[in-house]
Amino acid sequence: MTCAFIRLCGDDPVLADGFHIAWKRLPQIFTWSMLAATVGLLLRMVKGRNNFLGSLLSGVLGLGWRVASFFAIPVIVAEEKGAIDALKRSGQLVKKNWGEALTLEVDLSVLGYPAAIPTLAMIILAVYTAEFSPALSMVFIIIAVIYTFIISLVFSTLDAIAKAALYMFASGDQMPENFNNEILETMFKRGNEANPAFA
């Protein structure tokens, strides 16, 4: 996330920059991790087992949490706020710019499904070849692990860049020349608007 901010501001980050800021924000990051884990546990408790109402309520609350906490990490990195203050600030940015009914139009996780196909193929091949060629099966498993790691790294980077850019836009910071404000606006839609296009 730090490297994304630095790059969006026009500078060239190095890996050490990310580690430096992460170390400085370690207490806030740890507190946020505990808060997020607690909320996740409570949502699972609400969902329960084979309970339609619980699942429905958990889904609604989970969506609310996802929206409210969307900018929490960028706020912690850029504004040095604690977990609770970061959550409040995140909610304010979301409400200020796109309204309470904010819905993410483009989600990088959607792209993750086709990206996972090669991993699935490698696993199938590993299972198929395990009986007559354990060595070949192990090769497929290693390839699957390496590929999954690389894809996870790529998507994590893209997610950090997208959130950093959206945070800068939402907080009123100067946007880089390569980013169009209208494009960023269309990544979210108001509840009363009809399906704005992402272009």
Secondary structure, 3 states (H helix, E strand, C coil): CHHHHHHHCCCCCCHHHHHHHHHHCHHHHHHHHHHHHHHHHHHHHHHCCCCHHHHHHHHHHHHHHHHHCCCHHHHHHHHCCCHHHHHHHHHHHHHHHHCCCCEECCCHHHHHHHHCHHHHHHHHHHHHHCCCCHHHHHHHHHHHHHHHHHHHHHHHHHHHHHHHHHHHHHCCCCCCCCCCHHHHHHCEECCCCCCCCCC
